[in-house]
Amino acid sequence: MHRSALGAGALSDEWAATRLPAHTTRDDFVFLIAREGGEVAGFGYGYTGSSGQWWTDHVERSLTSAQRAEWIEPPHFEIVELHVRPSHQRRGIGSALLAQLLTRQPHDRALLSTQTGSRKARSFYAKNGWNELASVDFGPGYPPYIVLGKRV
Ligand SMILES: CC(C)(COP(=O)(O)OP(=O)(O)OC[C@H]1O[C@@H](n2cnc3c(N)ncnc32)[C@H](O)[C@@H]1OP(=O)(O)O)[C@@H](O)C(=O)NCCC(=O)NCCS
């Protein structure tokens, strides 16, 4: 699938050339693809997150010390990307990818972030049992995000 099929601006050239290859080397990396009728309908991936990584360090600063003790300090899985082709959305594919990622990782808690303004994503994660923990500021050039957690 060409990345543009996922919707404008979903994933950058920089992601494909640099970030994804670096992410494949992280602990417990899992990447799943959903296919339907021979074509890619969606994909998602994640790995074990830890302090010292860019995403985790930003999230850590946004949480209370009690939240850090619950969500960051214990080993946890981070869902990094999850996308379903627009023509295939709202048929359970995103939920299936998310559930399957969580069965293929070793921890009892997981974290992710999504754009505060995405009602679709926030509704999707609420429906899948994720809790909104805090607002996160990833710095200049980034829209507002929220971090969510789920006990597996
Ligand atoms: C979020 C996303 C992964 C959901 O995938 P999906 O396959 O459509 O999700 P499912 O069919 O498993 O779940 C559907 C639920 O998601 C939410 N949802 C999906 N589309 C929605 C829409 N257009 N408006 C509001 N809620 C929506 C609803 O809660 C819906 O449940 P309902 O149909 O009972 O109302 C997909 O919309 C997507 O790829 N969006 C763009 C990228 C993105 O935002 N990724 C997540 C952030 S990292």
The ligand as an SDF file (V2000), in Angstrom:
LIG
                    3D

 48 50  0  0  0  0  0  0  0  0999 V2000
   -8.7300    5.1530   14.5650 C   0  0  0  0  0  0  0  0  0  0  0  0
   -8.7460    4.0180   13.5190 C   0  0  0  0  0  0  0  0  0  0  0  0
   -7.4480    3.2100   13.6400 C   0  0  0  0  0  0  0  0  0  0  0  0
   -9.9490    3.1130   13.8260 C   0  0  0  0  0  0  0  0  0  0  0  0
   -9.9470    2.0140   12.9250 O   0  0  0  0  0  0  0  0  0  0  0  0
  -11.3160    1.2760   12.5150 P   0  0  0  0  0  0  0  0  0  0  0  0
  -10.9470    0.0050   11.8150 O   0  0  0  0  0  0  0  0  0  0  0  0
  -12.2030    2.2320   11.8060 O   0  0  0  0  0  0  0  0  0  0  0  0
  -11.9230    0.9820   13.9590 O   0  0  0  0  0  0  0  0  0  0  0  0
  -13.0330   -0.1160   14.3850 P   0  0  0  0  0  0  0  0  0  0  0  0
  -13.9340   -0.4050   13.2430 O   0  0  0  0  0  0  0  0  0  0  0  0
  -12.3320   -1.2480   15.0290 O   0  0  0  0  0  0  0  0  0  0  0  0
  -13.7620    0.6950   15.5380 O   0  0  0  0  0  0  0  0  0  0  0  0
  -14.7980    1.5440   15.2250 C   0  0  0  0  0  0  0  0  0  0  0  0
  -14.9810    2.5380   16.3560 C   0  0  0  0  0  0  0  0  0  0  0  0
  -14.0270    3.5850   16.2350 O   0  0  0  0  0  0  0  0  0  0  0  0
  -14.6870    4.8450   16.4120 C   0  0  0  0  0  0  0  0  0  0  0  0
  -14.8210    5.4810   15.0900 N   0  0  0  0  0  0  0  0  0  0  0  0
  -14.3770    5.0100   13.9080 C   0  0  0  0  0  0  0  0  0  0  0  0
  -14.6740    5.8660   12.9200 N   0  0  0  0  0  0  0  0  0  0  0  0
  -15.3080    6.9030   13.4850 C   0  0  0  0  0  0  0  0  0  0  0  0
  -15.8470    8.1270   13.0000 C   0  0  0  0  0  0  0  0  0  0  0  0
  -15.7990    8.4620   11.6980 N   0  0  0  0  0  0  0  0  0  0  0  0
  -16.4160    8.9820   13.8850 N   0  0  0  0  0  0  0  0  0  0  0  0
  -16.4640    8.6930   15.2090 C   0  0  0  0  0  0  0  0  0  0  0  0
  -15.9820    7.5260   15.7210 N   0  0  0  0  0  0  0  0  0  0  0  0
  -15.3960    6.6590   14.8730 C   0  0  0  0  0  0  0  0  0  0  0  0
  -16.0500    4.5190   16.9670 C   0  0  0  0  0  0  0  0  0  0  0  0
  -15.9280    4.3330   18.3740 O   0  0  0  0  0  0  0  0  0  0  0  0
  -16.3200    3.1960   16.2900 C   0  0  0  0  0  0  0  0  0  0  0  0
  -17.2770    2.4360   16.9600 O   0  0  0  0  0  0  0  0  0  0  0  0
  -18.7950    2.4270   16.3970 P   0  0  0  0  0  0  0  0  0  0  0  0
  -18.6850    2.0880   14.9410 O   0  0  0  0  0  0  0  0  0  0  0  0
  -19.4630    1.3720   17.2230 O   0  0  0  0  0  0  0  0  0  0  0  0
  -19.2980    3.8130   16.6520 O   0  0  0  0  0  0  0  0  0  0  0  0
   -8.9220    4.5630   12.0910 C   0  0  0  0  0  0  0  0  0  0  0  0
  -10.0320    5.4370   12.0930 O   0  0  0  0  0  0  0  0  0  0  0  0
   -7.7160    5.3140   11.5400 C   0  0  0  0  0  0  0  0  0  0  0  0
   -6.8000    4.7050   10.9700 O   0  0  0  0  0  0  0  0  0  0  0  0
   -7.7100    6.6440   11.6960 N   0  0  0  0  0  0  0  0  0  0  0  0
   -6.6190    7.4770   11.1690 C   0  0  0  0  0  0  0  0  0  0  0  0
   -5.3190    7.2960   11.9290 C   0  0  0  0  0  0  0  0  0  0  0  0
   -5.4960    7.3980   13.4220 C   0  0  0  0  0  0  0  0  0  0  0  0
   -6.1720    8.2870   13.9310 O   0  0  0  0  0  0  0  0  0  0  0  0
   -4.8920    6.4310   14.1380 N   0  0  0  0  0  0  0  0  0  0  0  0
   -4.9840    6.3570   15.5750 C   0  0  0  0  0  0  0  0  0  0  0  0
   -4.1270    7.3360   16.2650 C   0  0  0  0  0  0  0  0  0  0  0  0
   -2.4740    6.7680   16.4650 S   0  0  0  0  0  0  0  0  0  0  0  0
  1  2  1  0
  2  3  1  0
  2  4  1  0
  2 36  1  0
  4  5  1  0
  5  6  1  0
  6  7  2  0
  6  8  1  0
  6  9  1  0
  9 10  1  0
 10 11  2  0
 10 12  1  0
 10 13  1  0
 13 14  1  0
 14 15  1  0
 15 16  1  0
 15 30  1  0
 16 17  1  0
 17 18  1  0
 17 28  1  0
 18 19  1  0
 18 27  1  0
 19 20  2  0
 20 21  1  0
 21 22  1  0
 21 27  2  0
 22 23  1  0
 22 24  2  0
 24 25  1  0
 25 26  2  0
 26 27  1  0
 28 29  1  0
 28 30  1  0
 30 31  1  0
 31 32  1  0
 32 33  2  0
 32 34  1  0
 32 35  1  0
 36 37  1  0
 36 38  1  0
 38 39  2  0
 38 40  1  0
 40 41  1  0
 41 42  1  0
 42 43  1  0
 43 44  2  0
 43 45  1  0
 45 46  1  0
 46 47  1  0
 47 48  1  0
M  END
$$$$
